[in-house]
Amino acid sequence: MRVWPFLVLLCACHTKDEARALVTAVDAYRQAPNDDKPAKADAIDKVECSDKDVCAAKDACRKSANATARGLRLQKEVEQSSRDSGPYPDDLAAKWKEASSDLAEGYGLLEDCRNKTQALKERFGI
């Protein structure tokens, strides 16, 4: 019985499904307004991967999205706190600086994510 070719085809289809799920999650993250990006970043974390290229792309995108999401969450926290507390306390200034640093880190890691997801699109015809 020739089961081997079927298993190879099944594995290739599963890998393509993983790649498609990751590309879809990353595209949704990129297109989301800033208020929605943290939740979309969490969705990237939930994408399954077993193929080394899909996992490498997920890792690159996860690093960029999570750093950006941290920065956006902190910015929102600072903005809300500054409306409630009157003068701008020192701890809010430090949080704002941390948020800016996180955002810069996320944007700095974005190119690797773009390159790896583009490679997946080309490899699987997505």
Phi, psi and omega in degrees: 000138183257085180267333185307309180299325179295318179295321178296316179295317179298317179296317179297321179293320179297318179296319178296321177296319177298315180298316180297318179297319179293313180300319179297316180295319180293317178298319178296320177297312183297323184276348184287147172294158184306323180297333182264348185300319179303317179294322179291327176295320177298326179293326177297319179301329186276351180291131179280150175211142175229337178279138184299323180289321177294317179295323178294319178294317179300315181298316180297315182289323179298317179298314180294311184294319181292320177296317179296317180298319176301314180298317180293320178297316179295318178301316181296319178299316180295315180300317180293318180294322182292330176289327184274333191256000180079241180301155185279098181294158181300323181295329177289324177296319179294320178294321179297319178296318178296319178298316179297321178294317178298317179297317179298320177297313180300315180293325179294331180270354185297321183299319178298319177299313180302314182297317183288322178289326176296320177298320177295318178300317181290317181297319186254001179066040182272000000 
